[in-house]
Amino acid sequence: MSTQELISVIVPVYNTSLYLRKCLDSLIGQSYNNLEIIVVNDGSTDTSPSICDEYAEKYPKQIKVYHTKNGGLSAARNVGIRNANGHYIGFVDSDDWCAPNMFECLYLLTTRENADVSSCGIVEDFGNGDVNKPEHGYSYWISDSVETLLKNVLTNKNVYGYACNKLFRRDIFKTLSFDESLLSCEDLDFCVNVALNIKKAAHCSIPLYHYRQHNNSMTGISDYSPRKLSVIQAYENILPIYEKHAPSLIGEVRKNLLKIYINVLGRAKNSNVCDTNILNMLNKGICQYWSLVLKDRNVPITEKINIILSRLCPGTLLSIKQHVLKLKRK
């Protein structure tokens, strides 16, 4: 298939030696032949750098490796973007992997619909043979409405603010990049801004991207981390965008913000954080959105009860939830 346009797949790597081979093997084995795999080692301190070099030596026509100082996921992706030659760009996290036909399906979907972005479904893989699959079968849609795109980024579990289950036209990156000040939730910030700068998106919910769930991930750790403040910042960044372009979804953004403020406060309490500036900021954020969310008729009563209980004992409830999640992952 020599007429295939080049796709650049960017793989940022940081201390994922346990999973990196499976990730790279899944890309080498793609049914779409014209792939350029750009691996960016983001200052890893384990054996990931040597694995990257091993694969680049074994597959010199397909894999390019760049070794950089640790700058975070966004910085590594931006390095990949600057060195990409493809007509289309995709992203894969180095602890995840792809179905063999993922990029072929995304390319066909993009070109058939003349879309700027295409996306596929995600499989949450817990490493024990259990996966989360769509509950109501597969869906397919195309959209040229900014409000609809913003809604899917925020609420559609098969789309969400992920960069890794999507294929982007290269032109998008003439004006957009990943915010390197965000240490977490950078995907949501990026995808919301993509929605403002494209004409059409296409989606098929067939789950082709395997999203590894493990206890070392951010969602599997109940301790406080400054990275969690980036989640708050990302949602604060997108709130004015939704106020302007998708006002019907403002309540959803506020609800998520409130839950995140409470979650991070719980983590801070569990970790005995004593920084009054951080604690005051978290409590101020809770106060800012508390009444707005609890008075919102679109928020189900069960969620309101959960929010109230979380606020009354944020550390305890968070620990219980994380314990249940870890048992599921084991």
Buried (B, 14 or more C-beta within 10 A) or exposed (E): EEEBEBBBBBBBBBBBBBBBBBBBEBBBEBEBEBBBBBBBBBBBEBEBBEBBBBBBEEBEEBBBBBBEEEBBBBBBBBBBBEBBEBBBBBBBBBBBBBBEBBBBBBBBBBEEBEBBBBBBBBBBBBEEEEBBEBEEEEEEEBBEEBBBBBBBBBEBEBBBBBBBBBBBBBEBBEEBBBBBEBBBBBBBBBBBBBBEBBEBBBBBBBBBBBBBBBEEEEEEBBEBBEBBBBBBBBBEBBBEBBEEBBEEBBBBBBBBBBBBBBBBBBBBBBEEBEEEEBBEBBEEBBEEBBEBBBEBEEBEEEBBEBBEEBBEEBBBBBBEBBEEBBEEBE
